[in-house]
Amino acid sequence: MTDIDEFFVKLKESMDSQSEKLKNGNVFFPEYLEGRVLTRDVFPTVIKELATALNLRVDSEYRNKMPPVEYECGNYKVVDYVLKKAGSPHFFRGA
């Protein structure tokens, strides 16, 4: 199983290799945030490269079950991406 240290090293490598805008931080400027450049154009390529580097499968819009109703947080949360191996979720990226 991939540990969290390896995850962050591979995430940084994926981010650095996929986009000059992301690497330089430009994508976080207001003019890029309004157009959803990060979530629509940049992050999908980063997450795909990360999944490949970690030998995991990526699923998008994954429904994550939440604790019982007494916690008042709903029945589930949809996360943007989940990295899985053999059907078991390892890492989530939520909104």
C-alpha positions as CSV (number, residue, x, y, z in Angstrom):
1,M,0.0,0.0,0.0
2,T,1.2,3.5,-0.9
3,D,2.1,5.6,2.2
4,I,1.3,9.3,2.6
5,D,4.9,10.4,2.1
6,E,5.1,8.6,-1.3
7,F,1.7,10.1,-2.2
8,F,2.9,13.7,-1.6
9,V,6.2,13.2,-3.4
10,K,4.4,11.8,-6.5
11,L,1.7,14.5,-6.3
12,K,4.4,17.2,-6.4
13,E,6.1,15.5,-9.3
14,S,2.8,15.2,-11.2
15,M,1.9,18.8,-10.5
16,D,5.3,20.1,-11.6
17,S,5.3,18.1,-14.8
18,Q,1.8,18.9,-16.0
19,S,1.5,22.6,-16.2
20,E,3.7,25.7,-16.2
21,K,0.7,27.7,-14.9
22,L,0.4,25.4,-11.9
23,K,4.2,25.1,-11.3
24,N,4.5,28.9,-11.3
25,G,1.3,29.5,-9.3
26,N,-0.3,31.6,-12.0
27,V,-3.4,29.3,-12.1
28,F,-4.4,30.6,-8.6
29,F,-4.7,34.2,-9.9
30,P,-8.3,35.5,-10.0
31,E,-8.5,35.5,-13.8
32,Y,-7.9,31.7,-13.8
33,L,-10.1,30.8,-10.9
34,E,-13.3,32.2,-12.5
35,G,-12.8,30.0,-15.6
36,R,-12.3,26.9,-13.5
37,V,-8.9,26.4,-15.3
38,L,-7.6,24.4,-12.3
39,T,-10.5,22.0,-11.9
40,R,-11.4,21.7,-15.6
41,D,-8.0,21.8,-17.4
42,V,-5.1,21.3,-15.0
43,F,-6.1,18.9,-12.2
44,P,-7.5,16.0,-14.3
45,T,-4.1,15.6,-16.0
46,V,-2.3,15.8,-12.7
47,I,-4.5,13.1,-11.0
48,K,-4.2,10.8,-14.0
49,E,-0.4,11.0,-13.9
50,L,-0.4,10.6,-10.1
51,A,-2.6,7.4,-10.4
52,T,-0.2,6.0,-13.0
53,A,2.9,6.8,-10.8
54,L,1.4,5.1,-7.8
55,N,0.0,2.2,-9.8
56,L,-3.6,3.0,-8.6
57,R,-6.8,3.5,-10.5
58,V,-8.6,6.9,-10.5
59,D,-12.4,7.2,-10.2
60,S,-14.1,10.6,-10.5
61,E,-17.2,11.8,-8.6
62,Y,-17.0,9.1,-6.1
63,R,-19.7,8.8,-3.5
64,N,-18.2,8.4,0.0
65,K,-20.6,7.2,2.7
66,M,-20.8,9.3,5.8
67,P,-21.3,8.4,9.4
68,P,-24.8,7.8,10.8
69,V,-27.4,10.6,10.8
70,E,-26.7,11.8,14.3
71,Y,-23.6,13.5,13.0
72,E,-25.8,15.7,10.8
73,C,-23.5,15.6,7.8
74,G,-25.7,13.8,5.3
75,N,-25.6,10.3,4.0
76,Y,-22.7,10.7,1.6
77,K,-20.3,13.2,0.1
78,V,-19.2,13.2,-3.5
79,V,-15.5,13.6,-3.8
80,D,-13.9,14.8,-7.0
81,Y,-11.4,11.9,-7.3
82,V,-10.5,8.8,-5.4
83,L,-7.4,6.7,-6.0
84,K,-8.1,3.0,-5.6
85,K,-6.3,-0.3,-5.8
86,A,-8.3,-3.5,-6.2
87,G,-11.5,-1.7,-5.5
88,S,-10.4,-0.2,-2.1
89,P,-10.2,3.6,-1.8
90,H,-6.8,4.9,-0.7
91,F,-6.8,8.6,-1.3
92,F,-9.6,11.1,-1.8
93,R,-9.7,14.7,-3.3
94,G,-12.9,16.4,-2.2
95,A,-14.4,19.8,-2.9
